[in-house]
Amino acid sequence: AEAGLGITSIPEEYPGIEGSNLVRVLPKLDPVELPLYYVYPERLKNSKRVIALGEHLEEVLTLKKEK
């Protein structure tokens, strides 16, 4: 989108937004919440690393509610 090739949907918290040439064109369009799935082998379901990854993904990918 920044190269002038279309429209994109990215979170306002995205690191590259500030200082970019992107312009919000549909301000009344609310973001859509989608379920998050991550797949891993059954044998790793109790792995602390896999659990930590899931928690991290949920934290960074969850829509931030406006205050």
PDB file of N, CA, C, O and CB in Angstrom:
ATOM      1  N   ALA A   1       0.829  -1.192   0.000  1.00  0.00           N
ATOM      2  CA  ALA A   1       0.000   0.000   0.000  1.00  0.00           C
ATOM      3  C   ALA A   1       0.874   1.257   0.000  1.00  0.00           C
ATOM      4  O   ALA A   1       0.540   2.257  -0.636  1.00  0.00           O
ATOM      5  CB  ALA A   1      -0.943  -0.003   1.214  1.00  0.00           C
ATOM      6  N   GLU A   2       1.980   1.193   0.712  1.00  0.00           N
ATOM      7  CA  GLU A   2       2.838   2.382   0.794  1.00  0.00           C
ATOM      8  C   GLU A   2       3.480   2.695  -0.558  1.00  0.00           C
ATOM      9  O   GLU A   2       3.871   3.835  -0.809  1.00  0.00           O
ATOM     10  CB  GLU A   2       3.931   2.182   1.861  1.00  0.00           C
ATOM     11  N   ALA A   3       3.588   1.701  -1.420  1.00  0.00           N
ATOM     12  CA  ALA A   3       4.146   1.920  -2.753  1.00  0.00           C
ATOM     13  C   ALA A   3       3.072   2.402  -3.727  1.00  0.00           C
ATOM     14  O   ALA A   3       3.333   2.547  -4.922  1.00  0.00           O
ATOM     15  CB  ALA A   3       4.793   0.633  -3.276  1.00  0.00           C
ATOM     16  N   GLY A   4       1.853   2.653  -3.210  1.00  0.00           N
ATOM     17  CA  GLY A   4       0.776   3.142  -4.055  1.00  0.00           C
ATOM     18  C   GLY A   4       0.043   2.041  -4.788  1.00  0.00           C
ATOM     19  O   GLY A   4      -0.574   2.286  -5.824  1.00  0.00           O
ATOM     20  N   LEU A   5       0.103   0.835  -4.265  1.00  0.00           N
ATOM     21  CA  LEU A   5      -0.479  -0.301  -4.968  1.00  0.00           C
ATOM     22  C   LEU A   5      -1.776  -0.809  -4.365  1.00  0.00           C
ATOM     23  O   LEU A   5      -2.203  -1.912  -4.705  1.00  0.00           O
ATOM     24  CB  LEU A   5       0.498  -1.409  -5.006  1.00  0.00           C
ATOM     25  N   GLY A   6      -2.416  -0.061  -3.495  1.00  0.00           N
ATOM     26  CA  GLY A   6      -3.691  -0.531  -2.975  1.00  0.00           C
ATOM     27  C   GLY A   6      -3.954  -0.136  -1.548  1.00  0.00           C
ATOM     28  O   GLY A   6      -3.367   0.800  -1.006  1.00  0.00           O
ATOM     29  N   ILE A   7      -4.874  -0.898  -0.950  1.00  0.00           N
ATOM     30  CA  ILE A   7      -5.320  -0.658   0.418  1.00  0.00           C
ATOM     31  C   ILE A   7      -4.886  -1.833   1.274  1.00  0.00           C
ATOM     32  O   ILE A   7      -4.872  -2.974   0.810  1.00  0.00           O
ATOM     33  CB  ILE A   7      -6.866  -0.455   0.488  1.00  0.00           C
ATOM     34  N   THR A   8      -4.537  -1.562   2.502  1.00  0.00           N
ATOM     35  CA  THR A   8      -4.152  -2.620   3.428  1.00  0.00           C
ATOM     36  C   THR A   8      -4.873  -2.419   4.756  1.00  0.00           C
ATOM     37  O   THR A   8      -5.386  -1.339   5.046  1.00  0.00           O
ATOM     38  CB  THR A   8      -2.617  -2.643   3.636  1.00  0.00           C
ATOM     39  N   SER A   9      -4.898  -3.444   5.526  1.00  0.00           N
ATOM     40  CA  SER A   9      -5.475  -3.357   6.867  1.00  0.00           C
ATOM     41  C   SER A   9      -4.397  -3.778   7.852  1.00  0.00           C
ATOM     42  O   SER A   9      -4.008  -4.945   7.905  1.00  0.00           O
ATOM     43  CB  SER A   9      -6.764  -4.254   7.010  1.00  0.00           C
ATOM     44  N   ILE A  10      -3.922  -2.822   8.627  1.00  0.00           N
ATOM     45  CA  ILE A  10      -2.889  -3.113   9.620  1.00  0.00           C
ATOM     46  C   ILE A  10      -3.229  -2.383  10.915  1.00  0.00           C
ATOM     47  O   ILE A  10      -3.869  -1.331  10.891  1.00  0.00           O
ATOM     48  CB  ILE A  10      -1.476  -2.695   9.101  1.00  0.00           C
ATOM     49  N   PRO A  11      -2.802  -2.941  12.039  1.00  0.00           N
ATOM     50  CA  PRO A  11      -3.104  -2.290  13.315  1.00  0.00           C
ATOM     51  C   PRO A  11      -2.403  -0.943  13.446  1.00  0.00           C
ATOM     52  O   PRO A  11      -1.306  -0.745  12.924  1.00  0.00           O
ATOM     53  CB  PRO A  11      -2.703  -3.192  14.472  1.00  0.00           C
ATOM     54  N   GLU A  12      -3.046  -0.033  14.144  1.00  0.00           N
ATOM     55  CA  GLU A  12      -2.446   1.285  14.363  1.00  0.00           C
ATOM     56  C   GLU A  12      -1.165   1.186  15.178  1.00  0.00           C
ATOM     57  O   GLU A  12      -0.319   2.078  15.116  1.00  0.00           O
ATOM     58  CB  GLU A  12      -3.436   2.209  15.066  1.00  0.00           C
ATOM     59  N   GLU A  13      -1.016   0.102  15.946  1.00  0.00           N
ATOM     60  CA  GLU A  13       0.175  -0.092  16.768  1.00  0.00           C
ATOM     61  C   GLU A  13       1.351  -0.655  15.971  1.00  0.00           C
ATOM     62  O   GLU A  13       2.440  -0.819  16.521  1.00  0.00           O
ATOM     63  CB  GLU A  13      -0.144  -1.014  17.924  1.00  0.00           C
ATOM     64  N   TYR A  14       1.153  -0.951  14.692  1.00  0.00           N
ATOM     65  CA  TYR A  14       2.203  -1.542  13.862  1.00  0.00           C
ATOM     66  C   TYR A  14       3.423  -0.628  13.866  1.00  0.00           C
ATOM     67  O   TYR A  14       3.287   0.579  13.667  1.00  0.00           O
ATOM     68  CB  TYR A  14       1.699  -1.778  12.409  1.00  0.00           C
ATOM     69  N   PRO A  15       4.613  -1.182  14.089  1.00  0.00           N
ATOM     70  CA  PRO A  15       5.819  -0.358  14.254  1.00  0.00           C
ATOM     71  C   PRO A  15       6.134   0.584  13.096  1.00  0.00           C
ATOM     72  O   PRO A  15       6.732   1.636  13.325  1.00  0.00           O
ATOM     73  CB  PRO A  15       6.980  -1.242  14.464  1.00  0.00           C
ATOM     74  N   GLY A  16       5.757   0.251  11.866  1.00  0.00           N
ATOM     75  CA  GLY A  16       6.114   1.084  10.725  1.00  0.00           C
ATOM     76  C   GLY A  16       5.124   2.182  10.392  1.00  0.00           C
ATOM     77  O   GLY A  16       5.348   2.940   9.448  1.00  0.00           O
ATOM     78  N   ILE A  17       4.039   2.288  11.136  1.00  0.00           N
ATOM     79  CA  ILE A  17       2.994   3.265  10.815  1.00  0.00           C
ATOM     80  C   ILE A  17       3.451   4.701  11.040  1.00  0.00           C
ATOM     81  O   ILE A  17       3.301   5.553  10.164  1.00  0.00           O
ATOM     82  CB  ILE A  17       1.756   2.992  11.645  1.00  0.00           C
ATOM     83  N   GLU A  18       3.999   4.960  12.198  1.00  0.00           N
ATOM     84  CA  GLU A  18       4.416   6.327  12.521  1.00  0.00           C
ATOM     85  C   GLU A  18       5.529   6.761  11.572  1.00  0.00           C
ATOM     86  O   GLU A  18       6.534   6.068  11.417  1.00  0.00           O
ATOM     87  CB  GLU A  18       4.889   6.428  13.998  1.00  0.00           C
ATOM     88  N   GLY A  19       5.340   7.896  10.951  1.00  0.00           N
ATOM     89  CA  GLY A  19       6.339   8.419  10.032  1.00  0.00           C
ATOM     90  C   GLY A  19       6.215   7.862   8.623  1.00  0.00           C
ATOM     91  O   GLY A  19       7.044   8.173   7.768  1.00  0.00           O
ATOM     92  N   SER A  20       5.198   7.047   8.360  1.00  0.00           N
ATOM     93  CA  SER A  20       5.023   6.492   7.016  1.00  0.00           C
ATOM     94  C   SER A  20       4.149   7.424   6.181  1.00  0.00           C
ATOM     95  O   SER A  20       3.626   8.418   6.685  1.00  0.00           O
ATOM     96  CB  SER A  20       4.396   5.073   7.082  1.00  0.00           C
ATOM     97  N   ASN A  21       3.999   7.096   4.920  1.00  0.00           N
ATOM     98  CA  ASN A  21       3.165   7.887   4.018  1.00  0.00           C
ATOM     99  C   ASN A  21       1.745   7.339   3.919  1.00  0.00           C
ATOM    100  O   ASN A  21       0.973   7.773   3.064  1.00  0.00           O
ATOM    101  CB  ASN A  21       3.794   7.935   2.638  1.00  0.00           C
ATOM    102  N   LEU A  22       1.398   6.394   4.780  1.00  0.00           N
ATOM    103  CA  LEU A  22       0.075   5.788   4.725  1.00  0.00           C
ATOM    104  C   LEU A  22      -0.984   6.763   5.220  1.00  0.00           C
ATOM    105  O   LEU A  22      -0.753   7.536   6.150  1.00  0.00           O
ATOM    106  CB  LEU A  22       0.040   4.502   5.550  1.00  0.00           C
ATOM    107  N   VAL A  23      -2.147   6.710   4.582  1.00  0.00           N
ATOM    108  CA  VAL A  23      -3.266   7.577   4.927  1.00  0.00           C
ATOM    109  C   VAL A  23      -4.473   6.693   5.211  1.00  0.00           C
ATOM    110  O   VAL A  23      -4.785   5.793   4.431  1.00  0.00           O
ATOM    111  CB  VAL A  23      -3.571   8.604   3.782  1.00  0.00           C
ATOM    112  N   ARG A  24      -5.145   6.944   6.311  1.00  0.00           N
ATOM    113  CA  ARG A  24      -6.342   6.174   6.638  1.00  0.00           C
ATOM    114  C   ARG A  24      -7.464   6.625   5.707  1.00  0.00           C
ATOM    115  O   ARG A  24      -7.824   7.802   5.682  1.00  0.00           O
ATOM    116  CB  ARG A  24      -6.748   6.357   8.143  1.00  0.00           C
ATOM    117  N   VAL A  25      -8.021   5.671   4.933  1.00  0.00           N
ATOM    118  CA  VAL A  25      -9.037   6.032   3.944  1.00  0.00           C
ATOM    119  C   VAL A  25     -10.446   5.593   4.329  1.00  0.00           C
ATOM    120  O   VAL A  25     -11.417   6.104   3.770  1.00  0.00           O
ATOM    121  CB  VAL A  25      -8.680   5.436   2.618  1.00  0.00           C
ATOM    122  N   LEU A  26     -10.581   4.676   5.250  1.00  0.00           N
ATOM    123  CA  LEU A  26     -11.901   4.201   5.674  1.00  0.00           C
ATOM    124  C   LEU A  26     -12.016   4.271   7.194  1.00  0.00           C
ATOM    125  O   LEU A  26     -12.087   3.235   7.855  1.00  0.00           O
ATOM    126  CB  LEU A  26     -12.151   2.751   5.178  1.00  0.00           C
ATOM    127  N   PRO A  27     -12.035   5.491   7.761  1.00  0.00           N
ATOM    128  CA  PRO A  27     -11.996   5.630   9.219  1.00  0.00           C
ATOM    129  C   PRO A  27     -13.205   5.041   9.943  1.00  0.00           C
ATOM    130  O   PRO A  27     -13.107   4.704  11.123  1.00  0.00           O
ATOM    131  CB  PRO A  27     -11.880   7.071   9.570  1.00  0.00           C
ATOM    132  N   LYS A  28     -14.337   4.913   9.260  1.00  0.00           N
ATOM    133  CA  LYS A  28     -15.530   4.383   9.920  1.00  0.00           C
ATOM    134  C   LYS A  28     -15.605   2.859   9.849  1.00  0.00           C
ATOM    135  O   LYS A  28     -16.492   2.253  10.451  1.00  0.00           O
ATOM    136  CB  LYS A  28     -16.775   4.985   9.298  1.00  0.00           C
ATOM    137  N   LEU A  29     -14.701   2.251   9.133  1.00  0.00           N
ATOM    138  CA  LEU A  29     -14.683   0.798   9.012  1.00  0.00           C
ATOM    139  C   LEU A  29     -13.988   0.214  10.238  1.00  0.00           C
ATOM    140  O   LEU A  29     -12.789   0.406  10.439  1.00  0.00           O
ATOM    141  CB  LEU A  29     -13.969   0.350   7.699  1.00  0.00           C
ATOM    142  N   ASP A  30     -14.751  -0.492  11.041  1.00  0.00           N
ATOM    143  CA  ASP A  30     -14.201  -1.093  12.252  1.00  0.00           C
ATOM    144  C   ASP A  30     -13.381  -2.332  11.913  1.00  0.00           C
ATOM    145  O   ASP A  30     -13.714  -3.058  10.976  1.00  0.00           O
ATOM    146  CB  ASP A  30     -15.325  -1.451  13.233  1.00  0.00           C
ATOM    147  N   PRO A  31     -12.314  -2.581  12.665  1.00  0.00           N
ATOM    148  CA  PRO A  31     -11.528  -3.792  12.450  1.00  0.00           C
ATOM    149  C   PRO A  31     -12.376  -5.025  12.754  1.00  0.00           C
ATOM    150  O   PRO A  31     -13.275  -4.987  13.594  1.00  0.00           O
ATOM    151  CB  PRO A  31     -10.255  -3.780  13.327  1.00  0.00           C
ATOM    152  N   VAL A  32     -12.078  -6.095  12.069  1.00  0.00           N
ATOM    153  CA  VAL A  32     -12.805  -7.347  12.258  1.00  0.00           C
ATOM    154  C   VAL A  32     -12.001  -8.250  13.180  1.00  0.00           C
ATOM    155  O   VAL A  32     -10.802  -8.450  12.985  1.00  0.00           O
ATOM    156  CB  VAL A  32     -13.080  -8.049  10.898  1.00  0.00           C
ATOM    157  N   GLU A  33     -12.675  -8.790  14.182  1.00  0.00           N
ATOM    158  CA  GLU A  33     -12.005  -9.743  15.066  1.00  0.00           C
ATOM    159  C   GLU A  33     -12.130 -11.137  14.466  1.00  0.00           C
ATOM    160  O   GLU A  33     -13.226 -11.579  14.122  1.00  0.00           O
ATOM    161  CB  GLU A  33     -12.608  -9.700  16.506  1.00  0.00           C
ATOM    162  N   LEU A  34     -11.017 -11.815  14.344  1.00  0.00           N
ATOM    163  CA  LEU A  34     -10.987 -13.175  13.819  1.00  0.00           C
ATOM    164  C   LEU A  34     -10.394 -14.096  14.867  1.00  0.00           C
ATOM    165  O   LEU A  34      -9.548 -13.676  15.657  1.00  0.00           O
ATOM    166  CB  LEU A  34     -10.178 -13.249  12.500  1.00  0.00           C
ATOM    167  N   PRO A  35     -10.830 -15.347  14.883  1.00  0.00           N
ATOM    168  CA  PRO A  35     -10.233 -16.283  15.843  1.00  0.00           C
ATOM    169  C   PRO A  35      -8.765 -16.533  15.495  1.00  0.00           C
ATOM    170  O   PRO A  35      -8.370 -16.477  14.330  1.00  0.00           O
ATOM    171  CB  PRO A  35     -11.017 -17.621  15.863  1.00  0.00           C
ATOM    172  N   LEU A  36      -7.989 -16.803  16.496  1.00  0.00           N
ATOM    173  CA  LEU A  36      -6.566 -17.072  16.310  1.00  0.00           C
ATOM    174  C   LEU A  36      -6.300 -18.543  16.583  1.00  0.00           C
ATOM    175  O   LEU A  36      -6.674 -19.071  17.631  1.00  0.00           O
ATOM    176  CB  LEU A  36      -5.700 -16.174  17.233  1.00  0.00           C
ATOM    177  N   TYR A  37      -5.656 -19.189  15.641  1.00  0.00           N
ATOM    178  CA  TYR A  37      -5.275 -20.586  15.806  1.00  0.00           C
ATOM    179  C   TYR A  37      -3.788 -20.715  15.530  1.00  0.00           C
ATOM    180  O   TYR A  37      -3.271 -20.095  14.601  1.00  0.00           O
ATOM    181  CB  TYR A  37      -6.099 -21.513  14.867  1.00  0.00           C
ATOM    182  N   TYR A  38      -3.115 -21.493  16.308  1.00  0.00           N
ATOM    183  CA  TYR A  38      -1.751 -21.870  15.976  1.00  0.00           C
ATOM    184  C   TYR A  38      -1.656 -23.370  16.185  1.00  0.00           C
ATOM    185  O   TYR A  38      -2.209 -23.915  17.140  1.00  0.00           O
ATOM    186  CB  TYR A  38      -0.692 -21.089  16.846  1.00  0.00           C
ATOM    187  N   VAL A  39      -0.950 -24.025  15.282  1.00  0.00           N
ATOM    188  CA  VAL A  39      -0.937 -25.485  15.239  1.00  0.00           C
ATOM    189  C   VAL A  39       0.433 -25.995  15.663  1.00  0.00           C
ATOM    190  O   VAL A  39       1.467 -25.459  15.264  1.00  0.00           O
ATOM    191  CB  VAL A  39      -1.296 -26.001  13.824  1.00  0.00           C
ATOM    192  N   TYR A  40       0.417 -27.025  16.469  1.00  0.00           N
ATOM    193  CA  TYR A  40       1.653 -27.636  16.946  1.00  0.00           C
ATOM    194  C   TYR A  40       1.380 -29.110  17.195  1.00  0.00           C
ATOM    195  O   TYR A  40       0.224 -29.508  17.345  1.00  0.00           O
ATOM    196  CB  TYR A  40       2.181 -26.930  18.243  1.00  0.00           C
ATOM    197  N   PRO A  41       2.423 -29.924  17.242  1.00  0.00           N
ATOM    198  CA  PRO A  41       2.230 -31.356  17.483  1.00  0.00           C
ATOM    199  C   PRO A  41       1.607 -31.614  18.860  1.00  0.00           C
ATOM    200  O   PRO A  41       1.909 -30.916  19.828  1.00  0.00           O
ATOM    201  CB  PRO A  41       3.571 -32.097  17.367  1.00  0.00           C
ATOM    202  N   GLU A  42       0.750 -32.607  18.933  1.00  0.00           N
ATOM    203  CA  GLU A  42       0.061 -32.982  20.176  1.00  0.00           C
ATOM    204  C   GLU A  42       1.044 -33.186  21.324  1.00  0.00           C
ATOM    205  O   GLU A  42       0.756 -32.825  22.465  1.00  0.00           O
ATOM    206  CB  GLU A  42      -0.757 -34.259  19.965  1.00  0.00           C
ATOM    207  N   ARG A  43       2.187 -33.756  21.024  1.00  0.00           N
ATOM    208  CA  ARG A  43       3.158 -34.068  22.087  1.00  0.00           C
ATOM    209  C   ARG A  43       3.718 -32.809  22.762  1.00  0.00           C
ATOM    210  O   ARG A  43       4.320 -32.892  23.832  1.00  0.00           O
ATOM    211  CB  ARG A  43       4.309 -34.891  21.512  1.00  0.00           C
ATOM    212  N   LEU A  44       3.518 -31.648  22.135  1.00  0.00           N
ATOM    213  CA  LEU A  44       4.044 -30.395  22.693  1.00  0.00           C
ATOM    214  C   LEU A  44       2.981 -29.560  23.409  1.00  0.00           C
ATOM    215  O   LEU A  44       3.235 -28.411  23.769  1.00  0.00           O
ATOM    216  CB  LEU A  44       4.666 -29.570  21.590  1.00  0.00           C
ATOM    217  N   LYS A  45       1.785 -30.138  23.617  1.00  0.00           N
ATOM    218  CA  LYS A  45       0.700 -29.336  24.189  1.00  0.00           C
ATOM    219  C   LYS A  45       0.999 -28.813  25.586  1.00  0.00           C
ATOM    220  O   LYS A  45       0.423 -27.801  25.988  1.00  0.00           O
ATOM    221  CB  LYS A  45      -0.557 -30.145  24.229  1.00  0.00           C
ATOM    222  N   ASN A  46       1.875 -29.463  26.338  1.00  0.00           N
ATOM    223  CA  ASN A  46       2.234 -28.992  27.677  1.00  0.00           C
ATOM    224  C   ASN A  46       3.588 -28.286  27.715  1.00  0.00           C
ATOM    225  O   ASN A  46       4.103 -27.969  28.787  1.00  0.00           O
ATOM    226  CB  ASN A  46       2.246 -30.154  28.642  1.00  0.00           C
ATOM    227  N   SER A  47       4.155 -28.047  26.541  1.00  0.00           N
ATOM    228  CA  SER A  47       5.455 -27.383  26.456  1.00  0.00           C
ATOM    229  C   SER A  47       5.341 -25.933  26.926  1.00  0.00           C
ATOM    230  O   SER A  47       4.466 -25.197  26.470  1.00  0.00           O
ATOM    231  CB  SER A  47       6.001 -27.440  25.011  1.00  0.00           C
ATOM    232  N   LYS A  48       6.213 -25.531  27.823  1.00  0.00           N
ATOM    233  CA  LYS A  48       6.198 -24.151  28.316  1.00  0.00           C
ATOM    234  C   LYS A  48       6.449 -23.166  27.179  1.00  0.00           C
ATOM    235  O   LYS A  48       5.902 -22.063  27.178  1.00  0.00           O
ATOM    236  CB  LYS A  48       7.251 -23.962  29.420  1.00  0.00           C
ATOM    237  N   ARG A  49       7.272 -23.560  26.217  1.00  0.00           N
ATOM    238  CA  ARG A  49       7.560 -22.674  25.080  1.00  0.00           C
ATOM    239  C   ARG A  49       6.327 -22.489  24.198  1.00  0.00           C
ATOM    240  O   ARG A  49       6.032 -21.376  23.760  1.00  0.00           O
ATOM    241  CB  ARG A  49       8.722 -23.237  24.244  1.00  0.00           C
ATOM    242  N   VAL A  50       5.614 -23.574  23.942  1.00  0.00           N
ATOM    243  CA  VAL A  50       4.409 -23.488  23.114  1.00  0.00           C
ATOM    244  C   VAL A  50       3.342 -22.664  23.825  1.00  0.00           C
ATOM    245  O   VAL A  50       2.675 -21.840  23.199  1.00  0.00           O
ATOM    246  CB  VAL A  50       3.869 -24.900  22.784  1.00  0.00           C
ATOM    247  N   ILE A  51       3.179 -22.875  25.103  1.00  0.00           N
ATOM    248  CA  ILE A  51       2.212 -22.103  25.892  1.00  0.00           C
ATOM    249  C   ILE A  51       2.598 -20.622  25.890  1.00  0.00           C
ATOM    250  O   ILE A  51       1.741 -19.756  25.714  1.00  0.00           O
ATOM    251  CB  ILE A  51       2.135 -22.642  27.348  1.00  0.00           C
ATOM    252  N   ALA A  52       3.875 -20.337  26.085  1.00  0.00           N
ATOM    253  CA  ALA A  52       4.350 -18.945  26.084  1.00  0.00           C
ATOM    254  C   ALA A  52       4.132 -18.302  24.717  1.00  0.00           C
ATOM    255  O   ALA A  52       3.761 -17.131  24.634  1.00  0.00           O
ATOM    256  CB  ALA A  52       5.845 -18.882  26.466  1.00  0.00           C
ATOM    257  N   LEU A  53       4.361 -19.062  23.648  1.00  0.00           N
ATOM    258  CA  LEU A  53       4.133 -18.531  22.300  1.00  0.00           C
ATOM    259  C   LEU A  53       2.663 -18.169  22.125  1.00  0.00           C
ATOM    260  O   LEU A  53       2.347 -17.095  21.613  1.00  0.00           O
ATOM    261  CB  LEU A  53       4.567 -19.557  21.223  1.00  0.00           C
ATOM    262  N   GLY A  54       1.764 -19.055  22.544  1.00  0.00           N
ATOM    263  CA  GLY A  54       0.332 -18.776  22.436  1.00  0.00           C
ATOM    264  C   GLY A  54      -0.066 -17.530  23.199  1.00  0.00           C
ATOM    265  O   GLY A  54      -0.829 -16.706  22.695  1.00  0.00           O
ATOM    266  N   GLU A  55       0.444 -17.389  24.401  1.00  0.00           N
ATOM    267  CA  GLU A  55       0.140 -16.205  25.210  1.00  0.00           C
ATOM    268  C   GLU A  55       0.685 -14.941  24.557  1.00  0.00           C
ATOM    269  O   GLU A  55       0.027 -13.901  24.549  1.00  0.00           O
ATOM    270  CB  GLU A  55       0.719 -16.358  26.623  1.00  0.00           C
ATOM    271  N   HIS A  56       1.891 -15.040  24.012  1.00  0.00           N
ATOM    272  CA  HIS A  56       2.503 -13.889  23.341  1.00  0.00           C
ATOM    273  C   HIS A  56       1.697 -13.492  22.104  1.00  0.00           C
ATOM    274  O   HIS A  56       1.413 -12.312  21.899  1.00  0.00           O
ATOM    275  CB  HIS A  56       3.962 -14.205  22.947  1.00  0.00           C
ATOM    276  N   LEU A  57       1.330 -14.474  21.281  1.00  0.00           N
ATOM    277  CA  LEU A  57       0.550 -14.173  20.082  1.00  0.00           C
ATOM    278  C   LEU A  57      -0.779 -13.519  20.442  1.00  0.00           C
ATOM    279  O   LEU A  57      -1.202 -12.559  19.799  1.00  0.00           O
ATOM    280  CB  LEU A  57       0.306 -15.446  19.270  1.00  0.00           C
ATOM    281  N   GLU A  58      -1.423 -14.038  21.458  1.00  0.00           N
ATOM    282  CA  GLU A  58      -2.699 -13.463  21.887  1.00  0.00           C
ATOM    283  C   GLU A  58      -2.521 -12.016  22.345  1.00  0.00           C
ATOM    284  O   GLU A  58      -3.352 -11.156  22.052  1.00  0.00           O
ATOM    285  CB  GLU A  58      -3.313 -14.305  23.019  1.00  0.00           C
ATOM    286  N   GLU A  59      -1.440 -11.759  23.057  1.00  0.00           N
ATOM    287  CA  GLU A  59      -1.182 -10.405  23.558  1.00  0.00           C
ATOM    288  C   GLU A  59      -0.910  -9.422  22.427  1.00  0.00           C
ATOM    289  O   GLU A  59      -1.477  -8.329  22.410  1.00  0.00           O
ATOM    290  CB  GLU A  59      -0.002 -10.416  24.521  1.00  0.00           C
ATOM    291  N   VAL A  60      -0.059  -9.791  21.491  1.00  0.00           N
ATOM    292  CA  VAL A  60       0.334  -8.836  20.451  1.00  0.00           C
ATOM    293  C   VAL A  60      -0.662  -8.748  19.302  1.00  0.00           C
ATOM    294  O   VAL A  60      -0.671  -7.757  18.572  1.00  0.00           O
ATOM    295  CB  VAL A  60       1.682  -9.207  19.908  1.00  0.00           C
ATOM    296  N   LEU A  61      -1.500  -9.769  19.129  1.00  0.00           N
ATOM    297  CA  LEU A  61      -2.432  -9.756  18.009  1.00  0.00           C
ATOM    298  C   LEU A  61      -3.866  -9.413  18.395  1.00  0.00           C
ATOM    299  O   LEU A  61      -4.725  -9.297  17.521  1.00  0.00           O
ATOM    300  CB  LEU A  61      -2.413 -11.080  17.338  1.00  0.00           C
ATOM    301  N   THR A  62      -4.137  -9.251  19.669  1.00  0.00           N
ATOM    302  CA  THR A  62      -5.479  -8.903  20.114  1.00  0.00           C
ATOM    303  C   THR A  62      -5.741  -7.429  19.833  1.00  0.00           C
ATOM    304  O   THR A  62      -4.893  -6.573  20.086  1.00  0.00           O
ATOM    305  CB  THR A  62      -5.662  -9.215  21.617  1.00  0.00           C
ATOM    306  N   LEU A  63      -6.931  -7.151  19.305  1.00  0.00           N
ATOM    307  CA  LEU A  63      -7.286  -5.759  19.028  1.00  0.00           C
ATOM    308  C   LEU A  63      -7.334  -4.969  20.316  1.00  0.00           C
ATOM    309  O   LEU A  63      -7.924  -5.406  21.304  1.00  0.00           O
ATOM    310  CB  LEU A  63      -8.633  -5.671  18.300  1.00  0.00           C
ATOM    311  N   LYS A  64      -6.723  -3.825  20.303  1.00  0.00           N
ATOM    312  CA  LYS A  64      -6.741  -2.941  21.465  1.00  0.00           C
ATOM    313  C   LYS A  64      -8.030  -2.138  21.433  1.00  0.00           C
ATOM    314  O   LYS A  64      -8.331  -1.484  20.434  1.00  0.00           O
ATOM    315  CB  LYS A  64      -5.494  -2.000  21.486  1.00  0.00           C
ATOM    316  N   LYS A  65      -8.782  -2.180  22.502  1.00  0.00           N
ATOM    317  CA  LYS A  65     -10.034  -1.419  22.584  1.00  0.00           C
ATOM    318  C   LYS A  65      -9.704   0.041  22.856  1.00  0.00           C
ATOM    319  O   LYS A  65      -8.876   0.357  23.711  1.00  0.00           O
ATOM    320  CB  LYS A  65     -10.975  -1.989  23.695  1.00  0.00           C
ATOM    321  N   GLU A  66     -10.376   0.937  22.103  1.00  0.00           N
ATOM    322  CA  GLU A  66     -10.152   2.371  22.328  1.00  0.00           C
ATOM    323  C   GLU A  66     -10.722   2.769  23.673  1.00  0.00           C
ATOM    324  O   GLU A  66     -11.792   2.307  24.070  1.00  0.00           O
ATOM    325  CB  GLU A  66     -10.789   3.221  21.200  1.00  0.00           C
ATOM    326  N   LYS A  67     -10.000   3.627  24.370  1.00  0.00           N
ATOM    327  CA  LYS A  67     -10.416   4.069  25.706  1.00  0.00           C
ATOM    328  C   LYS A  67     -11.314   5.272  25.617  1.00  0.00           C
ATOM    329  O   LYS A  67     -11.763   5.784  26.642  1.00  0.00           O
ATOM    330  CB  LYS A  67      -9.208   4.391  26.572  1.00  0.00           C
TER     331      LYS A  67
END
